């Protein structure tokens, strides 16, 4: 269990509600680095959304490339430093552990 209620707002949140910042911002979208980008107009907001979508595509492409590289490495076997022999090469495949039931 968490040490405090999950939905309990902190002092800063209560102060923000009681004394909101004077701004004309109506829209917000993720910035891509953990923050948000605020905008006054829908046109500005749409540009910011397009930037965020580009960041999302780049993240997905990088993840797909990393997954493909990992799959290829797994398919050909892990590369060991020169002169080292992997356990699977010494005596065949590595056996799985056998569980003995407790009676």
Secondary structure, DSSP 4 states (H G I P E B T S, - for coil): --SS-TT---HHHHHHHHT-------EEEE-SSSSEEEESSHHHHHHHHHHHHHHHHHHHHHHHHHHHHHHHHHHH-----TT---HHHHHSSPPPP-PPPP-
